Amino acid sequence: MKLSPIPNITLNDGNTIPQLGFGVFQIAPRDTAQAVSKALEIGYRHIDTAEMYGNEKGVGEAIRASGLERGEVFVTSKLNNGFHRPDDARKAFSTTLSELGFDYLDLFLIHWPLPTLYGGDFVSTWKMLEEFYRDGRARSIGVSNFQIEHLQPLAAETDLVPSVNQIEVHPYFTNEAVRAYGREHRITTEAWSPIAQGKVLGDPTITELAAKVGKTPAQVVLRWHIQRGDIVFPKSTTPSRMKENFDLFDFELERADISRISALNRGESGRVGPNPDTFAYIPR
């Protein structure tokens, strides 16, 4: 089994997380174990799943079949939007552990703040995650898609600062205000949709820089994320693409080139995903 060249980031609770991971969003449950097995073979040691993806079981199966010790693979999952109430959150977390076949998670997140649902009360949901942290079943806890106005009540009303905030970040939507709040409060940013669902790959600036460094546009964009200090987990089920996304640590972008990529930011019009202020989806 290949050793991983991926650097680790130390979270605010002292735990470490690989800066590059493998995301399983939109991978069909029947295909998940095979995809994760290939990712582990390539060298990935960080897998990002969620209750709403419906494929936690395949993640656990692949890790058990890999021959790796449980502690060698960092696994994240996220709370289903339908289970924000405290008792529901407890049951959902237990189900996640059962689906994965683990007795602990490395990281568990509130998937969306859902400020227009549950009376806008995501604070009591966060307190449930604090419970999971204290009983040791979640080694680290964090949030996903939280805006500054969602993070502030947690700081004012709860005991623990989220270890991460997983948010949409890519060159067309750099999400700088939320990232800056995270840096100020020692909340590590994880970037989802890191290549804007492929929309940035044909951008002239990106293709020019890819030619300059002899890498693909996707590698250039992922390297931009890495050098900015964020955690990133691209998703692909194509083995060659999975390997390409892994090969980010034998080159560097110049500081001026990082600035050029950041300057592609389009603000709110650059979003490819939902706005967390209004997103209110609950799976049926």
C-alpha positions in Angstrom: 0.0 0.0 0.0 1.5 3.4 -1.1 2.5 5.9 1.6 0.8 9.2 1.3 2.8 12.4 0.5 -0.2 14.5 1.6 0.6 17.1 4.4 -1.5 17.2 7.5 -3.2 20.2 9.0 -3.5 20.6 12.8 -7.0 21.5 13.8 -7.9 23.7 16.8 -8.6 20.7 19.0 -5.1 19.3 18.3 -6.1 16.5 15.9 -4.6 16.4 12.5 -6.3 16.0 9.1 -4.9 15.2 5.7 -5.1 18.4 3.5 -6.2 16.4 0.4 -9.1 14.0 0.6 -11.4 11.9 -1.6 -15.0 13.1 -1.8 -17.8 10.6 -2.4 -20.7 13.1 -3.1 -22.9 11.7 -5.9 -21.2 8.4 -6.1 -23.9 5.7 -6.2 -23.9 3.5 -3.1 -23.3 0.4 -5.3 -20.1 2.0 -6.7 -18.8 3.6 -3.5 -16.7 0.7 -2.1 -14.9 0.2 -5.4 -14.2 4.0 -5.8 -12.9 4.3 -2.2 -10.8 1.2 -2.6 -9.1 2.7 -5.6 -8.6 6.0 -3.8 -6.9 4.2 -0.9 -4.7 2.2 -3.3 -3.6 5.5 -4.9 -2.7 6.9 -1.5 -5.7 8.9 -0.3 -6.1 8.7 3.5 -9.0 11.1 4.0 -12.6 10.2 2.9 -15.4 12.7 3.0 -19.0 11.3 3.1 -22.3 12.3 4.5 -25.6 10.8 5.7 -27.4 12.4 2.8 -25.1 10.8 0.3 -26.5 7.4 1.2 -23.1 5.7 0.7 -21.5 5.5 4.2 -21.7 1.7 4.2 -19.5 1.5 1.1 -16.9 3.8 2.6 -16.7 1.5 5.7 -16.5 -1.6 3.5 -13.7 -0.3 1.5 -11.6 0.8 4.5 -12.0 -2.7 6.1 -11.1 -4.4 2.9 -8.0 -2.2 2.4 -5.8 -3.8 5.0 -5.2 -0.4 6.6 -5.7 0.1 10.3 -8.8 2.2 11.1 -6.5 5.0 12.5 -4.7 5.3 9.2 -7.8 6.7 7.4 -9.4 10.0 8.3 -13.2 9.7 7.8 -15.7 12.6 7.8 -19.5 12.4 7.7 -22.3 15.0 8.1 -25.7 15.2 9.8 -28.7 14.7 7.6 -30.8 17.9 7.2 -33.8 16.0 8.5 -32.3 15.3 11.9 -31.4 18.6 13.5 -33.5 18.1 16.6 -31.4 16.8 19.5 -32.9 13.4 19.9 -33.0 12.9 16.1 -29.3 14.0 15.9 -28.3 11.4 18.5 -30.1 8.6 16.6 -28.7 9.8 13.2 -25.1 9.8 14.6 -25.5 6.3 16.0 -26.8 5.2 12.6 -23.8 6.7 10.8 -21.4 4.8 13.0 -23.4 1.6 12.4 -23.5 2.1 8.6 -19.7 2.7 8.5 -19.1 -0.1 11.0 -16.9 2.2 13.2 -17.0 3.0 16.9 -15.8 6.6 16.2 -15.7 9.2 13.5 -12.7 11.4 12.9 -14.9 14.4 12.0 -18.7 14.9 12.2 -20.3 18.0 10.7 -23.6 19.8 10.7 -24.2 19.6 6.9 -26.2 22.8 6.5 -27.3 25.5 9.0 -30.9 25.6 7.7 -31.6 29.0 9.3 -35.2 29.1 7.9 -36.1 25.7 9.5 -36.3 24.4 13.0 -37.0 27.9 14.2 -33.5 28.9 13.1 -32.1 26.9 16.0 -28.8 25.2 14.9 -27.2 26.0 18.3 -29.0 23.1 20.0 -27.9 20.9 17.1 -24.3 22.0 17.7 -24.6 21.2 21.4 -25.4 17.6 20.3 -22.2 17.4 18.4 -20.4 18.7 21.5 -21.9 15.7 23.3 -20.5 13.3 20.6 -17.1 15.0 21.0 -17.1 14.6 24.7 -18.1 11.0 24.7 -15.3 10.2 22.2 -17.4 9.0 19.3 -16.5 12.1 17.3 -12.8 12.9 17.5 -13.4 16.3 16.0 -16.6 18.3 15.2 -17.4 21.1 12.8 -19.9 22.6 10.5 -20.5 22.9 6.8 -22.0 25.8 4.8 -22.1 28.1 7.8 -21.9 31.8 7.1 -20.5 34.3 9.5 -23.9 35.1 11.0 -24.3 31.3 11.6 -20.9 31.0 13.3 -21.4 33.9 15.6 -24.2 32.4 17.7 -22.0 29.3 18.2 -19.2 31.4 19.5 -21.6 33.3 21.9 -23.7 30.4 23.2 -21.7 27.2 23.1 -18.4 25.8 24.6 -16.5 24.5 21.5 -15.3 26.3 18.4 -15.9 24.2 15.2 -12.7 22.6 14.1 -13.7 23.1 10.4 -16.2 24.9 8.2 -16.7 23.1 4.9 -17.9 25.7 2.4 -18.1 26.3 -1.3 -14.7 27.7 -2.5 -13.2 27.9 -6.0 -11.7 30.6 -8.2 -15.1 31.9 -9.3 -16.3 32.1 -5.7 -13.4 32.6 -3.2 -15.7 33.1 -0.2 -13.1 35.3 1.4 -15.1 36.8 4.2 -16.1 33.4 5.6 -12.5 32.2 5.2 -11.2 35.2 7.0 -13.6 34.7 9.9 -12.3 31.1 10.1 -8.7 32.2 10.2 -9.5 34.7 13.0 -11.2 32.0 15.1 -9.0 29.1 14.2 -11.6 27.3 12.2 -10.0 25.5 9.3 -11.7 25.9 5.9 -12.5 22.9 3.8 -13.4 23.7 0.1 -16.2 21.9 -1.6 -16.8 22.1 -5.3 -13.1 23.1 -5.7 -13.2 23.3 -9.5 -16.7 24.8 -9.7 -18.1 21.5 -11.2 -15.5 21.9 -14.0 -16.6 25.5 -14.9 -13.2 27.0 -14.2 -11.1 24.5 -16.1 -11.5 26.3 -19.5 -10.8 29.7 -18.0 -7.9 31.3 -20.0 -6.0 32.2 -16.9 -6.2 28.7 -15.6 -5.2 27.1 -19.0 -2.3 29.6 -19.4 -0.9 28.7 -15.9 -1.4 25.0 -16.6 0.7 25.3 -19.7 3.3 27.3 -17.8 3.8 24.7 -15.1 3.2 21.6 -17.2 0.1 20.4 -15.3 -3.5 20.0 -16.0 -6.0 22.9 -15.3 -7.6 20.8 -12.5 -4.2 20.3 -10.9 -3.5 24.0 -11.0 -6.8 24.9 -9.4 -6.4 22.2 -6.7 -2.8 23.4 -6.0 -4.2 26.9 -5.6 -6.4 25.6 -2.8 -3.6 23.7 -1.2 -1.2 26.7 -1.2 -4.0 28.9 0.3 -4.1 26.5 3.2 -7.5 25.0 2.7 -8.5 21.3 2.8 -9.8 20.0 -0.5 -11.4 16.7 -1.6 -12.1 16.4 -5.3 -14.4 13.7 -6.4 -14.0 11.4 -9.4 -14.6 7.7 -10.1 -12.2 7.6 -13.0 -8.9 6.1 -11.8 -6.7 8.3 -14.0 -8.5 11.4 -12.8 -8.2 10.2 -9.2 -4.5 9.9 -9.6 -4.2 13.2 -11.4 -6.0 14.9 -8.5 -3.6 13.2 -6.1 -0.4 14.4 -7.9 -0.3 18.0 -6.5 2.8 17.9 -4.4 5.7 18.0 -7.0 5.1 21.6 -8.1 4.3 25.0 -6.7 2.5 28.1 -8.0 4.2 31.4 -7.8 2.6 33.9 -5.4 1.7 36.2 -8.4 -0.1 33.3 -10.1 -2.1 32.5 -6.9 -3.2 36.1 -6.9 -4.2 35.9 -10.6 -6.4 32.9 -9.9 -7.9 34.6 -6.8 -8.7 37.6 -9.0 -11.1 35.4 -11.0 -13.6 35.7 -8.1 -17.1 36.7 -9.3 -18.7 37.1 -5.8 -22.2 35.8 -5.3 -22.7 35.3 -9.0 -19.9 32.8 -9.0 -21.7 30.3 -6.7 -22.5 26.9 -8.3 -24.3 25.6 -5.2 -27.1 26.8 -3.0 -26.9 29.9 -0.8 -26.8 28.8 2.9 -29.0 31.7 4.0 -32.0 30.3 2.1 -31.2 26.6 1.5 -34.0 24.6 3.2 -33.8 21.1 1.6 -34.8 18.1 3.7 -34.7 14.6 2.0 -38.0 12.8 1.9 
